[in-house]
Amino acid sequence: MEKEKNNSILKNIEGKGFGKTIWSPIGRAMHRYNMVEAGDRIAVGVSGGKDSMTTLNALVRVKKIAQIDFEIIPIHIHSNTDKASYEKIEKYCEELGLKLQVEPTNLSDMLFGEKEVKNPCFLCGRIRRGILYRMMKEQNINKLALGHHKDDIIETFLMNVFYQGNMKMMKPSYISEEYGVRVIRPLAYVEEADIIRYVKKQELPVVASDCPYETSENSKRLRVKNLIRELAQENKDVRSVVFNSIKEMLD
Ligand SMILES: Nc1ncnc2c1ncn2[C@@H]1O[C@H](COP(=O)(O)OP(=O)(O)OP(=O)(O)O)[C@@H](O)[C@H]1O
């Protein structure tokens, strides 16, 4: 019975035709950076968006197919009081045999209240990260899996070059000195377009983001994203060209 359930979960996660675009690059990144080791307690930051839901699936898949004994702890930092917005994720985690931990915050009020905040995206990310790290410490969790993918890594690199004048990288795996935990990005080698295709085909219960800044036309990230999109019309491999040129610097 248990075996049948496991097989059905695995089948739903894997889908058909995603070996080359999803599972193989995830496997390569996990292997190269030793992302999953026996005894690990790995928190997955689950926003409910396509990237973190795919990351969650990737870890559940590894747990089911590899003989590695580790734990997965999905955590959702909730930005407002609307419970309905995460019930879908909670239910999905249950189907995977996992209990979603939900941490309520007043992030929405803080960021979109009466007082204007200067750097909302930076602040939001920092606060969320701070909460995640605190929860990890309290629960003896040694790794944090985030849903950043190949396009995020390329965009971050180019943004740093264009706007900051440095070549800082979003690394697939690194130790946060401040908090003493390892951050891993299992989707580091996966392209966003493939994640979109995967999530759609598998009908993952993705929750739309309520962040008003996400699609802001002025956002520097969006400008870089559009630039890459434009270049990709001339050369469809442009993402891989950039990525391969920085790959060694990601270690
Ligand atoms: N509310 C949250 N609770 C827990 N983890 C989060 C939350 N928001 C973001 N994260 C984690 O941080 C990562 C990067 O966050 P970001 O806001 O850039 O989301 P994203 O790249 O759009 O990903 P997603 O599609 O998963 O929302 C996410 O993939 C996820 O792992």
The ligand as a Gaussian input file, in Angstrom:
#p B3LYP/6-31G(d) Opt

LIG

0 1
 N        6.692000      33.670000       1.531000
 C        7.705000      32.820000       1.428000
 N        7.828000      31.814000       2.299000
 C        8.855000      30.935000       2.209000
 N        9.809000      31.016000       1.268000
 C        9.731000      31.995000       0.374000
 C        8.678000      32.956000       0.406000
 N        8.863000      33.821000      -0.618000
 C        9.980000      33.418000      -1.253000
 N       10.508000      32.323000      -0.675000
 C       11.702000      31.565000      -1.112000
 O       12.645000      32.437000      -1.704000
 C       12.826000      32.104000      -3.098000
 C       13.035000      33.348000      -3.918000
 O       11.987000      34.239000      -3.672000
 P       11.387000      35.193000      -4.787000
 O       10.474000      36.122000      -4.094000
 O       12.492000      35.727000      -5.611000
 O       10.452000      34.168000      -5.558000
 P       10.397000      33.592000      -7.006000
 O       11.747000      33.538000      -7.647000
 O        9.287000      34.246000      -7.727000
 O       10.007000      32.067000      -6.634000
 P        8.574000      31.429000      -6.450000
 O        8.104000      31.108000      -7.842000
 O        8.865000      30.199000      -5.637000
 O        7.725000      32.413000      -5.727000
 C       11.558000      31.317000      -3.469000
 O       11.753000      30.473000      -4.581000
 C       11.303000      30.557000      -2.200000
 O       12.129000      29.415000      -2.097000

